[in-house]
Amino acid sequence: MSNTVKILLAEDEPSLGQIIKESLETRNFEVLLCANGEEAYKVYKLEKPLLLVLDVMMPKKDGFTLAKEIRQENPNIPIIFLTAKSQTEDVVEGFNIGGNDYLKKPFSMEELIVRINALLKRGQTEKADENIELGGYTFNLKKQTLTYKNTTENLTHREANLLYYLIKNKNQVLERSFILKKLWGDDDFFNARSMDVFITKLRKKLKNDPAIQILNVRGFGYKLIY
């Protein structure tokens, strides 16, 4: 098992949990299956997996609460939510607390595996300079921090990666469909609404330097200028 990727799967439906576990194990993943959020947190602390797959609705501790607790300790670990919910508010909440991706039940195992591999590959290949100067700010993708003068603010994983792509495409239009597929996995309506929320948050975090603007290019995407 030394060359396998260790994944924590928290799913309270025994049959679904076992199906996911067995399917991932055939792809050479090591799967730690837990039936509730409390058990999953204990296993996370003990085993230190590389990726989390969390059902949102679980007994004892739900997936959102579990993700919040783990995010405080590890801001970089990839998190995929499994949810039967489809309301925009629930999807946005999942991303706001640090989720990297979500799948609505029912889903295909191949789709889950594609999402997992994409997140793992992103974490391995996407590198940035330790510090990037952004107007009056200093941005660090690895640490997920944004510093203005003597004040440092922590960013969520998705905020940091969205800002990184805006910076790398500064003074150019960053196409909505590209960034949605890159960071959200799909450019559907719910993800588009979620990205709009994140853009608004980034604008607020960058408000101390009026020379920095994130412009909405209607019908195409966003442009960062500074």
NORFENMO-V789882 format. One record per residue. N is the residue number from 1. RES is the residue in one small letter. OMEGA is omega as a letter, one per 30 degrees, with the letter a starting at -180 (999 if undefined). D_CENTER is the distance of its C-alpha to the mean C-alpha in Angstrom with 2 decimals. Layout:
# NORFENMO-V789882
N_RES_OMEGA_D_CENTER, N_RES_OMEGA_D_CENTER
This chain:
# NORFENMO-V789882
1_m_a_26.25, 2_s_a_25.95, 3_n_a_24.30, 4_t_l_21.86, 5_v_a_18.15, 6_k_a_17.85, 7_i_l_15.44, 8_l_l_15.58, 9_l_l_16.09, 10_a_a_16.88, 11_e_a_18.89, 12_d_l_22.10, 13_e_a_23.78, 14_p_a_25.78, 15_s_l_26.56, 16_l_l_23.07, 17_g_a_21.71, 18_q_l_24.53, 19_i_l_24.06, 20_i_a_20.41, 21_k_a_21.52, 22_e_l_24.48, 23_s_l_22.78, 24_l_a_20.19, 25_e_l_23.09, 26_t_l_25.05, 27_r_l_22.41, 28_n_l_23.01, 29_f_l_20.05, 30_e_a_21.09, 31_v_l_19.87, 32_l_a_20.28, 33_l_l_20.85, 34_c_a_21.04, 35_a_l_22.52, 36_n_a_21.21, 37_g_l_18.84, 38_e_l_21.54, 39_e_a_22.30, 40_a_a_18.69, 41_y_l_18.42, 42_k_l_21.73, 43_v_l_20.80, 44_y_a_17.60, 45_k_a_19.93, 46_l_a_22.50, 47_e_l_20.85, 48_k_l_17.80, 49_p_a_15.79, 50_l_a_13.43, 51_l_l_10.84, 52_l_l_10.69, 53_v_a_11.54, 54_l_l_12.46, 55_d_a_14.89, 56_v_a_14.72, 57_m_l_18.52, 58_m_l_20.04, 59_p_l_23.23, 60_k_l_23.68, 61_k_a_20.07, 62_d_a_17.51, 63_g_l_13.94, 64_f_l_12.69, 65_t_l_15.24, 66_l_a_14.46, 67_a_l_10.77, 68_k_a_12.22, 69_e_a_14.81, 70_i_l_12.88, 71_r_l_10.54, 72_q_a_13.99, 73_e_a_15.10, 74_n_a_12.29, 75_p_a_9.72, 76_n_a_8.56, 77_i_a_8.51, 78_p_a_6.01, 79_i_l_6.01, 80_i_l_7.40, 81_f_l_9.58, 82_l_a_13.11, 83_t_l_15.01, 84_a_a_18.48, 85_k_l_17.77, 86_s_l_17.62, 87_q_a_18.30, 88_t_a_16.37, 89_e_a_16.26, 90_d_l_14.58, 91_v_l_11.79, 92_v_l_11.39, 93_e_l_11.70, 94_g_l_8.90, 95_f_a_6.45, 96_n_a_8.90, 97_i_l_8.87, 98_g_l_5.48, 99_g_l_4.00, 100_n_a_1.78, 101_d_l_5.50, 102_y_l_8.85, 103_l_l_12.43, 104_k_l_15.50, 105_k_f_18.49, 106_p_l_20.57, 107_f_l_18.70, 108_s_l_20.09, 109_m_l_19.49, 110_e_l_19.42, 111_e_l_16.48, 112_l_a_14.48, 113_i_l_15.76, 114_v_a_14.88, 115_r_l_11.16, 116_i_a_11.40, 117_n_l_13.49, 118_a_l_11.45, 119_l_l_8.49, 120_l_l_11.44, 121_k_l_13.35, 122_r_a_10.93, 123_g_a_10.89, 124_q_a_14.64, 125_t_a_15.71, 126_e_a_13.98, 127_k_l_16.12, 128_a_l_17.39, 129_d_a_20.44, 130_e_l_20.37, 131_n_l_21.18, 132_i_l_21.14, 133_e_a_23.68, 134_l_a_22.65, 135_g_l_25.87, 136_g_a_26.56, 137_y_l_23.12, 138_t_a_21.84, 139_f_l_18.20, 140_n_a_16.80, 141_l_a_13.57, 142_k_a_14.04, 143_k_a_14.71, 144_q_a_12.34, 145_t_l_15.55, 146_l_a_17.66, 147_t_l_21.38, 148_y_a_24.25, 149_k_a_27.65, 150_n_a_27.48, 151_t_l_24.47, 152_t_a_21.01, 153_e_l_17.96, 154_n_l_14.64, 155_l_l_11.53, 156_t_l_8.04, 157_h_a_5.62, 158_r_l_5.07, 159_e_a_8.78, 160_a_a_9.82, 161_n_l_8.87, 162_l_l_10.34, 163_l_l_13.26, 164_y_a_13.77, 165_y_l_14.38, 166_l_l_16.57, 167_i_a_18.52, 168_k_l_19.06, 169_n_a_20.44, 170_k_a_22.31, 171_n_l_25.31, 172_q_l_24.15, 173_v_l_22.50, 174_l_a_18.86, 175_e_a_19.05, 176_r_a_16.90, 177_s_l_16.91, 178_f_a_15.93, 179_i_l_12.81, 180_l_l_11.78, 181_k_a_12.44, 182_k_a_10.90, 183_l_a_7.36, 184_w_l_7.67, 185_g_a_10.21, 186_d_a_12.99, 187_d_a_14.92, 188_d_a_16.26, 189_f_a_17.39, 190_f_l_14.75, 191_n_l_11.94, 192_a_l_14.52, 193_r_l_15.21, 194_s_a_11.70, 195_m_l_11.71, 196_d_l_15.15, 197_v_a_14.09, 198_f_l_11.79, 199_i_l_14.78, 200_t_l_17.09, 201_k_l_15.30, 202_l_l_15.48, 203_r_l_19.10, 204_k_a_19.95, 205_k_a_18.63, 206_l_a_20.74, 207_k_a_23.79, 208_n_l_25.93, 209_d_a_26.69, 210_p_l_28.21, 211_a_l_28.43, 212_i_l_24.68, 213_q_l_23.83, 214_i_a_21.05, 215_l_l_23.24, 216_n_l_22.58, 217_v_a_24.45, 218_r_l_25.22, 219_g_a_24.66, 220_f_a_22.95, 221_g_a_20.00, 222_y_l_19.72, 223_k_l_21.71, 224_l_l_21.33, 225_i_l_24.83, 226_y_999_26.25
